Amino acid sequence: MSETLDHKLTTLKLARIRQVYASWIEQAVQSELGYAEFLEQLITEELLARQENQLRRKMKAAGFPYTATIEQFDFTLRPELKRAVRLALL
């Protein structure tokens, strides 16, 4: 079954599900997850992986010299910037 399922997931371009489905099946058995909850969590895993990949592609395309986040920004260097206001806009 594993080879057939792997082939189908590859054909459907569900790369993340293909990577994690075996461990999710074990976890579902141990946690006694229902089918709907199992499927929902597996699909959520795929969606999160796609969002991460999309963000990674956009960051690369932007050509930034390095990766930085708002959490890393030192607001003490620019006191005129109100940290609370900036974070509220995110």
PyMOL Python script that loads the backbone (N, CA, C, O; Angstrom):
from pymol import cmd

cmd.read_pdbstr("""\
ATOM      1  N   MET A   1       0.824  -1.196   0.000  1.00  0.00           N
ATOM      2  CA  MET A   1       0.000   0.000   0.000  1.00  0.00           C
ATOM      3  C   MET A   1       0.861   1.249   0.000  1.00  0.00           C
ATOM      4  O   MET A   1       0.504   2.242  -0.634  1.00  0.00           O
ATOM      5  N   SER A   2       1.970   1.222   0.686  1.00  0.00           N
ATOM      6  CA  SER A   2       2.828   2.388   0.840  1.00  0.00           C
ATOM      7  C   SER A   2       3.325   2.929  -0.504  1.00  0.00           C
ATOM      8  O   SER A   2       3.317   4.139  -0.728  1.00  0.00           O
ATOM      9  N   GLU A   3       3.756   2.037  -1.393  1.00  0.00           N
ATOM     10  CA  GLU A   3       4.251   2.479  -2.696  1.00  0.00           C
ATOM     11  C   GLU A   3       3.134   3.112  -3.516  1.00  0.00           C
ATOM     12  O   GLU A   3       3.339   4.139  -4.163  1.00  0.00           O
ATOM     13  N   THR A   4       1.961   2.506  -3.492  1.00  0.00           N
ATOM     14  CA  THR A   4       0.821   3.037  -4.229  1.00  0.00           C
ATOM     15  C   THR A   4       0.426   4.396  -3.682  1.00  0.00           C
ATOM     16  O   THR A   4       0.183   5.330  -4.446  1.00  0.00           O
ATOM     17  N   LEU A   5       0.363   4.507  -2.367  1.00  0.00           N
ATOM     18  CA  LEU A   5       0.005   5.773  -1.736  1.00  0.00           C
ATOM     19  C   LEU A   5       1.061   6.829  -2.018  1.00  0.00           C
ATOM     20  O   LEU A   5       0.722   7.971  -2.329  1.00  0.00           O
ATOM     21  N   ASP A   6       2.319   6.474  -1.916  1.00  0.00           N
ATOM     22  CA  ASP A   6       3.394   7.414  -2.231  1.00  0.00           C
ATOM     23  C   ASP A   6       3.265   7.939  -3.652  1.00  0.00           C
ATOM     24  O   ASP A   6       3.414   9.136  -3.896  1.00  0.00           O
ATOM     25  N   HIS A   7       2.986   7.033  -4.591  1.00  0.00           N
ATOM     26  CA  HIS A   7       2.840   7.428  -5.990  1.00  0.00           C
ATOM     27  C   HIS A   7       1.663   8.395  -6.164  1.00  0.00           C
ATOM     28  O   HIS A   7       1.776   9.396  -6.872  1.00  0.00           O
ATOM     29  N   LYS A   8       0.557   8.095  -5.528  1.00  0.00           N
ATOM     30  CA  LYS A   8      -0.624   8.961  -5.639  1.00  0.00           C
ATOM     31  C   LYS A   8      -0.372  10.335  -5.023  1.00  0.00           C
ATOM     32  O   LYS A   8      -0.761  11.355  -5.593  1.00  0.00           O
ATOM     33  N   LEU A   9       0.278  10.362  -3.863  1.00  0.00           N
ATOM     34  CA  LEU A   9       0.582  11.637  -3.222  1.00  0.00           C
ATOM     35  C   LEU A   9       1.563  12.455  -4.054  1.00  0.00           C
ATOM     36  O   LEU A   9       1.461  13.681  -4.109  1.00  0.00           O
ATOM     37  N   THR A  10       2.510  11.786  -4.698  1.00  0.00           N
ATOM     38  CA  THR A  10       3.438  12.472  -5.592  1.00  0.00           C
ATOM     39  C   THR A  10       2.700  13.037  -6.794  1.00  0.00           C
ATOM     40  O   THR A  10       2.942  14.176  -7.194  1.00  0.00           O
ATOM     41  N   THR A  11       1.808  12.256  -7.368  1.00  0.00           N
ATOM     42  CA  THR A  11       1.032  12.700  -8.519  1.00  0.00           C
ATOM     43  C   THR A  11       0.172  13.915  -8.166  1.00  0.00           C
ATOM     44  O   THR A  11       0.016  14.833  -8.970  1.00  0.00           O
ATOM     45  N   LEU A  12      -0.379  13.904  -6.964  1.00  0.00           N
ATOM     46  CA  LEU A  12      -1.220  15.020  -6.519  1.00  0.00           C
ATOM     47  C   LEU A  12      -0.403  16.194  -5.965  1.00  0.00           C
ATOM     48  O   LEU A  12      -0.959  17.218  -5.567  1.00  0.00           O
ATOM     49  N   LYS A  13       0.916  16.031  -5.946  1.00  0.00           N
ATOM     50  CA  LYS A  13       1.829  17.062  -5.437  1.00  0.00           C
ATOM     51  C   LYS A  13       1.536  17.408  -3.980  1.00  0.00           C
ATOM     52  O   LYS A  13       1.475  18.578  -3.603  1.00  0.00           O
ATOM     53  N   LEU A  14       1.357  16.373  -3.178  1.00  0.00           N
ATOM     54  CA  LEU A  14       1.137  16.526  -1.738  1.00  0.00           C
ATOM     55  C   LEU A  14       2.403  16.080  -1.017  1.00  0.00           C
ATOM     56  O   LEU A  14       2.411  15.083  -0.295  1.00  0.00           O
ATOM     57  N   ALA A  15       3.463  16.835  -1.229  1.00  0.00           N
ATOM     58  CA  ALA A  15       4.790  16.453  -0.755  1.00  0.00           C
ATOM     59  C   ALA A  15       4.865  16.325   0.761  1.00  0.00           C
ATOM     60  O   ALA A  15       5.431  15.359   1.272  1.00  0.00           O
ATOM     61  N   ARG A  16       4.309  17.277   1.474  1.00  0.00           N
ATOM     62  CA  ARG A  16       4.413  17.235   2.933  1.00  0.00           C
ATOM     63  C   ARG A  16       3.641  16.053   3.510  1.00  0.00           C
ATOM     64  O   ARG A  16       4.124  15.374   4.416  1.00  0.00           O
ATOM     65  N   ILE A  17       2.446  15.809   2.986  1.00  0.00           N
ATOM     66  CA  ILE A  17       1.673  14.660   3.462  1.00  0.00           C
ATOM     67  C   ILE A  17       2.455  13.382   3.201  1.00  0.00           C
ATOM     68  O   ILE A  17       2.478  12.478   4.036  1.00  0.00           O
ATOM     69  N   ARG A  18       3.091  13.312   2.048  1.00  0.00           N
ATOM     70  CA  ARG A  18       3.882  12.130   1.703  1.00  0.00           C
ATOM     71  C   ARG A  18       5.012  11.912   2.706  1.00  0.00           C
ATOM     72  O   ARG A  18       5.350  10.772   3.026  1.00  0.00           O
ATOM     73  N   GLN A  19       5.594  13.006   3.202  1.00  0.00           N
ATOM     74  CA  GLN A  19       6.683  12.898   4.171  1.00  0.00           C
ATOM     75  C   GLN A  19       6.204  12.437   5.546  1.00  0.00           C
ATOM     76  O   GLN A  19       6.914  11.712   6.241  1.00  0.00           O
ATOM     77  N   VAL A  20       5.000  12.857   5.937  1.00  0.00           N
ATOM     78  CA  VAL A  20       4.602  12.676   7.340  1.00  0.00           C
ATOM     79  C   VAL A  20       3.456  11.701   7.577  1.00  0.00           C
ATOM     80  O   VAL A  20       3.126  11.424   8.730  1.00  0.00           O
ATOM     81  N   TYR A  21       2.847  11.180   6.535  1.00  0.00           N
ATOM     82  CA  TYR A  21       1.633  10.391   6.764  1.00  0.00           C
ATOM     83  C   TYR A  21       1.870   9.155   7.640  1.00  0.00           C
ATOM     84  O   TYR A  21       0.997   8.785   8.425  1.00  0.00           O
ATOM     85  N   ALA A  22       3.017   8.523   7.520  1.00  0.00           N
ATOM     86  CA  ALA A  22       3.272   7.321   8.323  1.00  0.00           C
ATOM     87  C   ALA A  22       3.284   7.653   9.820  1.00  0.00           C
ATOM     88  O   ALA A  22       2.683   6.941  10.624  1.00  0.00           O
ATOM     89  N   SER A  23       3.960   8.720  10.179  1.00  0.00           N
ATOM     90  CA  SER A  23       4.003   9.091  11.598  1.00  0.00           C
ATOM     91  C   SER A  23       2.639   9.591  12.071  1.00  0.00           C
ATOM     92  O   SER A  23       2.270   9.377  13.225  1.00  0.00           O
ATOM     93  N   TRP A  24       1.886  10.256  11.188  1.00  0.00           N
ATOM     94  CA  TRP A  24       0.539  10.705  11.554  1.00  0.00           C
ATOM     95  C   TRP A  24      -0.396   9.522  11.777  1.00  0.00           C
ATOM     96  O   TRP A  24      -1.263   9.571  12.649  1.00  0.00           O
ATOM     97  N   ILE A  25      -0.225   8.471  11.001  1.00  0.00           N
ATOM     98  CA  ILE A  25      -1.056   7.280  11.189  1.00  0.00           C
ATOM     99  C   ILE A  25      -0.781   6.676  12.563  1.00  0.00           C
ATOM    100  O   ILE A  25      -1.713   6.329  13.290  1.00  0.00           O
ATOM    101  N   GLU A  26       0.495   6.551  12.918  1.00  0.00           N
ATOM    102  CA  GLU A  26       0.842   6.030  14.244  1.00  0.00           C
ATOM    103  C   GLU A  26       0.271   6.909  15.352  1.00  0.00           C
ATOM    104  O   GLU A  26      -0.286   6.409  16.329  1.00  0.00           O
ATOM    105  N   GLN A  27       0.415   8.216  15.190  1.00  0.00           N
ATOM    106  CA  GLN A  27      -0.101   9.148  16.193  1.00  0.00           C
ATOM    107  C   GLN A  27      -1.624   9.061  16.297  1.00  0.00           C
ATOM    108  O   GLN A  27      -2.181   9.129  17.393  1.00  0.00           O
ATOM    109  N   ALA A  28      -2.289   8.913  15.159  1.00  0.00           N
ATOM    110  CA  ALA A  28      -3.751   8.808  15.154  1.00  0.00           C
ATOM    111  C   ALA A  28      -4.216   7.547  15.875  1.00  0.00           C
ATOM    112  O   ALA A  28      -5.218   7.573  16.588  1.00  0.00           O
ATOM    113  N   VAL A  29      -3.501   6.458  15.694  1.00  0.00           N
ATOM    114  CA  VAL A  29      -3.849   5.207  16.371  1.00  0.00           C
ATOM    115  C   VAL A  29      -3.670   5.359  17.880  1.00  0.00           C
ATOM    116  O   VAL A  29      -4.539   4.963  18.657  1.00  0.00           O
ATOM    117  N   GLN A  30      -2.542   5.933  18.287  1.00  0.00           N
ATOM    118  CA  GLN A  30      -2.268   6.113  19.717  1.00  0.00           C
ATOM    119  C   GLN A  30      -3.248   7.082  20.371  1.00  0.00           C
ATOM    120  O   GLN A  30      -3.669   6.874  21.508  1.00  0.00           O
ATOM    121  N   SER A  31      -3.606   8.135  19.652  1.00  0.00           N
ATOM    122  CA  SER A  31      -4.506   9.163  20.203  1.00  0.00           C
ATOM    123  C   SER A  31      -5.969   8.847  19.968  1.00  0.00           C
ATOM    124  O   SER A  31      -6.855   9.563  20.435  1.00  0.00           O
ATOM    125  N   GLU A  32      -6.214   7.769  19.239  1.00  0.00           N
ATOM    126  CA  GLU A  32      -7.576   7.373  18.885  1.00  0.00           C
ATOM    127  C   GLU A  32      -8.335   8.503  18.185  1.00  0.00           C
ATOM    128  O   GLU A  32      -9.483   8.802  18.513  1.00  0.00           O
ATOM    129  N   LEU A  33      -7.652   9.124  17.204  1.00  0.00           N
ATOM    130  CA  LEU A  33      -8.275  10.183  16.421  1.00  0.00           C
ATOM    131  C   LEU A  33      -9.334   9.603  15.492  1.00  0.00           C
ATOM    132  O   LEU A  33      -9.180   8.499  14.970  1.00  0.00           O
ATOM    133  N   GLY A  34     -10.389  10.346  15.295  1.00  0.00           N
ATOM    134  CA  GLY A  34     -11.392   9.951  14.316  1.00  0.00           C
ATOM    135  C   GLY A  34     -10.879  10.253  12.917  1.00  0.00           C
ATOM    136  O   GLY A  34      -9.899  10.980  12.755  1.00  0.00           O
ATOM    137  N   TYR A  35     -11.536   9.700  11.913  1.00  0.00           N
ATOM    138  CA  TYR A  35     -11.108   9.897  10.532  1.00  0.00           C
ATOM    139  C   TYR A  35     -11.115  11.368  10.142  1.00  0.00           C
ATOM    140  O   TYR A  35     -10.166  11.849   9.522  1.00  0.00           O
ATOM    141  N   ALA A  36     -12.154  12.073  10.492  1.00  0.00           N
ATOM    142  CA  ALA A  36     -12.284  13.478  10.103  1.00  0.00           C
ATOM    143  C   ALA A  36     -11.190  14.326  10.744  1.00  0.00           C
ATOM    144  O   ALA A  36     -10.590  15.174  10.084  1.00  0.00           O
ATOM    145  N   GLU A  37     -10.934  14.098  12.020  1.00  0.00           N
ATOM    146  CA  GLU A  37      -9.899  14.866  12.716  1.00  0.00           C
ATOM    147  C   GLU A  37      -8.513  14.545  12.155  1.00  0.00           C
ATOM    148  O   GLU A  37      -7.686  15.439  11.977  1.00  0.00           O
ATOM    149  N   PHE A  38      -8.269  13.275  11.883  1.00  0.00           N
ATOM    150  CA  PHE A  38      -7.004  12.861  11.282  1.00  0.00           C
ATOM    151  C   PHE A  38      -6.797  13.540   9.932  1.00  0.00           C
ATOM    152  O   PHE A  38      -5.729  14.091   9.666  1.00  0.00           O
ATOM    153  N   LEU A  39      -7.809  13.500   9.094  1.00  0.00           N
ATOM    154  CA  LEU A  39      -7.714  14.103   7.771  1.00  0.00           C
ATOM    155  C   LEU A  39      -7.521  15.607   7.867  1.00  0.00           C
ATOM    156  O   LEU A  39      -6.721  16.179   7.127  1.00  0.00           O
ATOM    157  N   GLU A  40      -8.242  16.249   8.769  1.00  0.00           N
ATOM    158  CA  GLU A  40      -8.134  17.702   8.937  1.00  0.00           C
ATOM    159  C   GLU A  40      -6.721  18.084   9.369  1.00  0.00           C
ATOM    160  O   GLU A  40      -6.164  19.051   8.850  1.00  0.00           O
ATOM    161  N   GLN A  41      -6.141  17.356  10.293  1.00  0.00           N
ATOM    162  CA  GLN A  41      -4.794  17.666  10.764  1.00  0.00           C
ATOM    163  C   GLN A  41      -3.741  17.396   9.697  1.00  0.00           C
ATOM    164  O   GLN A  41      -2.766  18.139   9.581  1.00  0.00           O
ATOM    165  N   LEU A  42      -3.932  16.353   8.930  1.00  0.00           N
ATOM    166  CA  LEU A  42      -3.003  16.035   7.851  1.00  0.00           C
ATOM    167  C   LEU A  42      -3.044  17.116   6.769  1.00  0.00           C
ATOM    168  O   LEU A  42      -2.000  17.520   6.257  1.00  0.00           O
ATOM    169  N   ILE A  43      -4.221  17.574   6.428  1.00  0.00           N
ATOM    170  CA  ILE A  43      -4.355  18.634   5.423  1.00  0.00           C
ATOM    171  C   ILE A  43      -3.803  19.952   5.959  1.00  0.00           C
ATOM    172  O   ILE A  43      -3.197  20.719   5.210  1.00  0.00           O
ATOM    173  N   THR A  44      -4.003  20.219   7.231  1.00  0.00           N
ATOM    174  CA  THR A  44      -3.428  21.418   7.837  1.00  0.00           C
ATOM    175  C   THR A  44      -1.910  21.388   7.729  1.00  0.00           C
ATOM    176  O   THR A  44      -1.287  22.411   7.444  1.00  0.00           O
ATOM    177  N   GLU A  45      -1.321  20.239   7.951  1.00  0.00           N
ATOM    178  CA  GLU A  45       0.131  20.070   7.819  1.00  0.00           C
ATOM    179  C   GLU A  45       0.588  20.432   6.404  1.00  0.00           C
ATOM    180  O   GLU A  45       1.595  21.120   6.234  1.00  0.00           O
ATOM    181  N   GLU A  46      -0.139  19.979   5.405  1.00  0.00           N
ATOM    182  CA  GLU A  46       0.198  20.286   4.008  1.00  0.00           C
ATOM    183  C   GLU A  46       0.068  21.780   3.738  1.00  0.00           C
ATOM    184  O   GLU A  46       0.939  22.371   3.100  1.00  0.00           O
ATOM    185  N   LEU A  47      -1.004  22.391   4.212  1.00  0.00           N
ATOM    186  CA  LEU A  47      -1.207  23.825   4.000  1.00  0.00           C
ATOM    187  C   LEU A  47      -0.100  24.652   4.636  1.00  0.00           C
ATOM    188  O   LEU A  47       0.398  25.597   4.023  1.00  0.00           O
ATOM    189  N   LEU A  48       0.287  24.312   5.848  1.00  0.00           N
ATOM    190  CA  LEU A  48       1.361  25.046   6.518  1.00  0.00           C
ATOM    191  C   LEU A  48       2.679  24.908   5.765  1.00  0.00           C
ATOM    192  O   LEU A  48       3.426  25.879   5.641  1.00  0.00           O
ATOM    193  N   ALA A  49       2.968  23.726   5.268  1.00  0.00           N
ATOM    194  CA  ALA A  49       4.191  23.515   4.496  1.00  0.00           C
ATOM    195  C   ALA A  49       4.175  24.343   3.219  1.00  0.00           C
ATOM    196  O   ALA A  49       5.198  24.905   2.828  1.00  0.00           O
ATOM    197  N   ARG A  50       3.026  24.419   2.573  1.00  0.00           N
ATOM    198  CA  ARG A  50       2.926  25.224   1.348  1.00  0.00           C
ATOM    199  C   ARG A  50       3.095  26.709   1.647  1.00  0.00           C
ATOM    200  O   ARG A  50       3.740  27.425   0.880  1.00  0.00           O
ATOM    201  N   GLN A  51       2.526  27.174   2.747  1.00  0.00           N
ATOM    202  CA  GLN A  51       2.685  28.582   3.126  1.00  0.00           C
ATOM    203  C   GLN A  51       4.154  28.898   3.416  1.00  0.00           C
ATOM    204  O   GLN A  51       4.660  29.945   3.010  1.00  0.00           O
ATOM    205  N   GLU A  52       4.827  28.001   4.112  1.00  0.00           N
ATOM    206  CA  GLU A  52       6.246  28.194   4.405  1.00  0.00           C
ATOM    207  C   GLU A  52       7.068  28.221   3.118  1.00  0.00           C
ATOM    208  O   GLU A  52       7.957  29.060   2.967  1.00  0.00           O
ATOM    209  N   ASN A  53       6.780  27.320   2.201  1.00  0.00           N
ATOM    210  CA  ASN A  53       7.497  27.287   0.929  1.00  0.00           C
ATOM    211  C   ASN A  53       7.247  28.553   0.123  1.00  0.00           C
ATOM    212  O   ASN A  53       8.168  29.097  -0.487  1.00  0.00           O
ATOM    213  N   GLN A  54       6.006  29.021   0.121  1.00  0.00           N
ATOM    214  CA  GLN A  54       5.669  30.239  -0.609  1.00  0.00           C
ATOM    215  C   GLN A  54       6.418  31.440  -0.020  1.00  0.00           C
ATOM    216  O   GLN A  54       6.955  32.263  -0.763  1.00  0.00           O
ATOM    217  N   LEU A  55       6.453  31.538   1.290  1.00  0.00           N
ATOM    218  CA  LEU A  55       7.177  32.624   1.943  1.00  0.00           C
ATOM    219  C   LEU A  55       8.660  32.550   1.624  1.00  0.00           C
ATOM    220  O   LEU A  55       9.288  33.572   1.348  1.00  0.00           O
ATOM    221  N   ARG A  56       9.222  31.349   1.660  1.00  0.00           N
ATOM    222  CA  ARG A  56      10.634  31.162   1.340  1.00  0.00           C
ATOM    223  C   ARG A  56      10.932  31.606  -0.095  1.00  0.00           C
ATOM    224  O   ARG A  56      11.940  32.267  -0.344  1.00  0.00           O
ATOM    225  N   ARG A  57      10.057  31.243  -1.037  1.00  0.00           N
ATOM    226  CA  ARG A  57      10.242  31.645  -2.438  1.00  0.00           C
ATOM    227  C   ARG A  57      10.162  33.164  -2.595  1.00  0.00           C
ATOM    228  O   ARG A  57      10.959  33.760  -3.319  1.00  0.00           O
ATOM    229  N   LYS A  58       9.200  33.783  -1.917  1.00  0.00           N
ATOM    230  CA  LYS A  58       9.045  35.237  -2.008  1.00  0.00           C
ATOM    231  C   LYS A  58      10.247  35.964  -1.413  1.00  0.00           C
ATOM    232  O   LYS A  58      10.699  36.969  -1.961  1.00  0.00           O
ATOM    233  N   MET A  59      10.761  35.465  -0.302  1.00  0.00           N
ATOM    234  CA  MET A  59      11.938  36.075   0.314  1.00  0.00           C
ATOM    235  C   MET A  59      13.148  35.964  -0.617  1.00  0.00           C
ATOM    236  O   MET A  59      13.932  36.905  -0.746  1.00  0.00           O
ATOM    237  N   LYS A  60      13.287  34.823  -1.252  1.00  0.00           N
ATOM    238  CA  LYS A  60      14.400  34.636  -2.186  1.00  0.00           C
ATOM    239  C   LYS A  60      14.248  35.563  -3.390  1.00  0.00           C
ATOM    240  O   LYS A  60      15.221  36.171  -3.834  1.00  0.00           O
ATOM    241  N   ALA A  61      13.033  35.671  -3.916  1.00  0.00           N
ATOM    242  CA  ALA A  61      12.782  36.525  -5.071  1.00  0.00           C
ATOM    243  C   ALA A  61      12.997  38.004  -4.742  1.00  0.00           C
ATOM    244  O   ALA A  61      13.388  38.784  -5.610  1.00  0.00           O
ATOM    245  N   ALA A  62      12.745  38.383  -3.498  1.00  0.00           N
ATOM    246  CA  ALA A  62      12.919  39.779  -3.091  1.00  0.00           C
ATOM    247  C   ALA A  62      14.394  40.169  -3.076  1.00  0.00           C
ATOM    248  O   ALA A  62      14.732  41.346  -3.206  1.00  0.00           O
ATOM    249  N   GLY A  63      15.263  39.185  -2.919  1.00  0.00           N
ATOM    250  CA  GLY A  63      16.697  39.456  -2.958  1.00  0.00           C
ATOM    251  C   GLY A  63      17.235  40.163  -1.726  1.00  0.00           C
ATOM    252  O   GLY A  63      18.231  40.882  -1.810  1.00  0.00           O
ATOM    253  N   PHE A  64      16.595  39.970  -0.590  1.00  0.00           N
ATOM    254  CA  PHE A  64      17.089  40.571   0.645  1.00  0.00           C
ATOM    255  C   PHE A  64      18.483  40.022   0.963  1.00  0.00           C
ATOM    256  O   PHE A  64      18.760  38.852   0.699  1.00  0.00           O
ATOM    257  N   PRO A  65      19.356  40.852   1.522  1.00  0.00           N
ATOM    258  CA  PRO A  65      20.709  40.364   1.815  1.00  0.00           C
ATOM    259  C   PRO A  65      20.741  39.326   2.934  1.00  0.00           C
ATOM    260  O   PRO A  65      21.641  38.487   2.970  1.00  0.00           O
ATOM    261  N   TYR A  66      19.775  39.372   3.842  1.00  0.00           N
ATOM    262  CA  TYR A  66      19.682  38.376   4.911  1.00  0.00           C
ATOM    263  C   TYR A  66      18.250  38.355   5.426  1.00  0.00           C
ATOM    264  O   TYR A  66      17.481  39.284   5.185  1.00  0.00           O
ATOM    265  N   THR A  67      17.904  37.302   6.127  1.00  0.00           N
ATOM    266  CA  THR A  67      16.558  37.153   6.667  1.00  0.00           C
ATOM    267  C   THR A  67      16.479  37.829   8.026  1.00  0.00           C
ATOM    268  O   THR A  67      17.346  37.638   8.879  1.00  0.00           O
ATOM    269  N   ALA A  68      15.435  38.620   8.217  1.00  0.00           N
ATOM    270  CA  ALA A  68      15.218  39.287   9.507  1.00  0.00           C
ATOM    271  C   ALA A  68      13.720  39.354   9.770  1.00  0.00           C
ATOM    272  O   ALA A  68      12.910  39.351   8.844  1.00  0.00           O
ATOM    273  N   THR A  69      13.370  39.413  11.046  1.00  0.00           N
ATOM    274  CA  THR A  69      11.969  39.515  11.428  1.00  0.00           C
ATOM    275  C   THR A  69      11.764  40.765  12.269  1.00  0.00           C
ATOM    276  O   THR A  69      12.728  41.344  12.771  1.00  0.00           O
ATOM    277  N   ILE A  70      10.525  41.179  12.422  1.00  0.00           N
ATOM    278  CA  ILE A  70      10.209  42.351  13.228  1.00  0.00           C
ATOM    279  C   ILE A  70      10.602  42.126  14.683  1.00  0.00           C
ATOM    280  O   ILE A  70      10.967  43.073  15.380  1.00  0.00           O
ATOM    281  N   GLU A  71      10.530  40.884  15.143  1.00  0.00           N
ATOM    282  CA  GLU A  71      10.905  40.572  16.511  1.00  0.00           C
ATOM    283  C   GLU A  71      12.385  40.820  16.760  1.00  0.00           C
ATOM    284  O   GLU A  71      12.779  41.103  17.891  1.00  0.00           O
ATOM    285  N   GLN A  72      13.210  40.720  15.724  1.00  0.00           N
ATOM    286  CA  GLN A  72      14.647  40.920  15.851  1.00  0.00           C
ATOM    287  C   GLN A  72      15.047  42.396  15.796  1.00  0.00           C
ATOM    288  O   GLN A  72      16.177  42.739  16.144  1.00  0.00           O
ATOM    289  N   PHE A  73      14.154  43.252  15.373  1.00  0.00           N
ATOM    290  CA  PHE A  73      14.480  44.664  15.198  1.00  0.00           C
ATOM    291  C   PHE A  73      14.739  45.326  16.546  1.00  0.00           C
ATOM    292  O   PHE A  73      13.973  45.144  17.492  1.00  0.00           O
ATOM    293  N   ASP A  74      15.812  46.089  16.627  1.00  0.00           N
ATOM    294  CA  ASP A  74      16.162  46.801  17.858  1.00  0.00           C
ATOM    295  C   ASP A  74      15.537  48.195  17.814  1.00  0.00           C
ATOM    296  O   ASP A  74      16.077  49.106  17.185  1.00  0.00           O
ATOM    297  N   PHE A  75      14.421  48.351  18.473  1.00  0.00           N
ATOM    298  CA  PHE A  75      13.691  49.619  18.450  1.00  0.00           C
ATOM    299  C   PHE A  75      14.424  50.717  19.222  1.00  0.00           C
ATOM    300  O   PHE A  75      14.092  51.893  19.072  1.00  0.00           O
ATOM    301  N   THR A  76      15.402  50.362  20.036  1.00  0.00           N
ATOM    302  CA  THR A  76      16.153  51.388  20.774  1.00  0.00           C
ATOM    303  C   THR A  76      17.034  52.205  19.842  1.00  0.00           C
ATOM    304  O   THR A  76      17.412  53.329  20.171  1.00  0.00           O
ATOM    305  N   LEU A  77      17.361  51.650  18.687  1.00  0.00           N
ATOM    306  CA  LEU A  77      18.171  52.387  17.711  1.00  0.00           C
ATOM    307  C   LEU A  77      17.367  53.479  17.019  1.00  0.00           C
ATOM    308  O   LEU A  77      17.930  54.464  16.541  1.00  0.00           O
ATOM    309  N   ARG A  78      16.065  53.305  16.967  1.00  0.00           N
ATOM    310  CA  ARG A  78      15.181  54.289  16.317  1.00  0.00           C
ATOM    311  C   ARG A  78      14.051  54.624  17.279  1.00  0.00           C
ATOM    312  O   ARG A  78      12.946  54.104  17.124  1.00  0.00           O
ATOM    313  N   PRO A  79      14.298  55.482  18.273  1.00  0.00           N
ATOM    314  CA  PRO A  79      13.283  55.760  19.295  1.00  0.00           C
ATOM    315  C   PRO A  79      12.023  56.415  18.751  1.00  0.00           C
ATOM    316  O   PRO A  79      10.970  56.351  19.385  1.00  0.00           O
ATOM    317  N   GLU A  80      12.118  57.046  17.579  1.00  0.00           N
ATOM    318  CA  GLU A  80      10.918  57.682  17.011  1.00  0.00           C
ATOM    319  C   GLU A  80       9.891  56.656  16.525  1.00  0.00           C
ATOM    320  O   GLU A  80       8.722  56.985  16.321  1.00  0.00           O
ATOM    321  N   LEU A  81      10.333  55.431  16.346  1.00  0.00           N
ATOM    322  CA  LEU A  81       9.412  54.370  15.943  1.00  0.00           C
ATOM    323  C   LEU A  81       8.737  53.800  17.184  1.00  0.00           C
ATOM    324  O   LEU A  81       9.408  53.338  18.107  1.00  0.00           O
ATOM    325  N   LYS A  82       7.454  53.832  17.201  1.00  0.00           N
ATOM    326  CA  LYS A  82       6.707  53.313  18.338  1.00  0.00           C
ATOM    327  C   LYS A  82       6.514  51.805  18.141  1.00  0.00           C
ATOM    328  O   LYS A  82       5.781  51.371  17.252  1.00  0.00           O
ATOM    329  N   ARG A  83       7.176  51.030  18.974  1.00  0.00           N
ATOM    330  CA  ARG A  83       7.158  49.571  18.841  1.00  0.00           C
ATOM    331  C   ARG A  83       5.729  49.019  18.917  1.00  0.00           C
ATOM    332  O   ARG A  83       5.352  48.172  18.108  1.00  0.00           O
ATOM    333  N   ALA A  84       4.953  49.480  19.860  1.00  0.00           N
ATOM    334  CA  ALA A  84       3.589  48.973  20.031  1.00  0.00           C
ATOM    335  C   ALA A  84       2.745  49.241  18.790  1.00  0.00           C
ATOM    336  O   ALA A  84       1.958  48.390  18.374  1.00  0.00           O
ATOM    337  N   VAL A  85       2.909  50.420  18.201  1.00  0.00           N
ATOM    338  CA  VAL A  85       2.139  50.761  16.997  1.00  0.00           C
ATOM    339  C   VAL A  85       2.563  49.869  15.830  1.00  0.00           C
ATOM    340  O   VAL A  85       1.722  49.363  15.087  1.00  0.00           O
ATOM    341  N   ARG A  86       3.864  49.683  15.679  1.00  0.00           N
ATOM    342  CA  ARG A  86       4.368  48.822  14.590  1.00  0.00           C
ATOM    343  C   ARG A  86       3.841  47.389  14.731  1.00  0.00           C
ATOM    344  O   ARG A  86       3.373  46.795  13.760  1.00  0.00           O
ATOM    345  N   LEU A  87       3.919  46.855  15.918  1.00  0.00           N
ATOM    346  CA  LEU A  87       3.464  45.482  16.128  1.00  0.00           C
ATOM    347  C   LEU A  87       1.954  45.347  15.955  1.00  0.00           C
ATOM    348  O   LEU A  87       1.462  44.299  15.536  1.00  0.00           O
ATOM    349  N   ALA A  88       1.233  46.398  16.275  1.00  0.00           N
ATOM    350  CA  ALA A  88      -0.231  46.357  16.108  1.00  0.00           C
ATOM    351  C   ALA A  88      -0.616  46.315  14.633  1.00  0.00           C
ATOM    352  O   ALA A  88      -1.661  45.770  14.278  1.00  0.00           O
ATOM    353  N   LEU A  89       0.213  46.882  13.785  1.00  0.00           N
ATOM    354  CA  LEU A  89      -0.075  46.909  12.347  1.00  0.00           C
ATOM    355  C   LEU A  89       0.173  45.583  11.663  1.00  0.00           C
ATOM    356  O   LEU A  89      -0.291  45.358  10.545  1.00  0.00           O
ATOM    357  N   LEU A  90       0.901  44.706  12.329  1.00  0.00           N
ATOM    358  CA  LEU A  90       1.181  43.394  11.732  1.00  0.00           C
ATOM    359  C   LEU A  90       0.018  42.541  11.791  1.00  0.00           C
ATOM    360  O   LEU A  90       0.067  41.398  11.336  1.00  0.00           O
TER     361      LEU A  90
END
""", "prot")
cmd.dss("prot")
cmd.show_as("cartoon", "prot")
cmd.util.cbc("prot")
cmd.orient("prot")
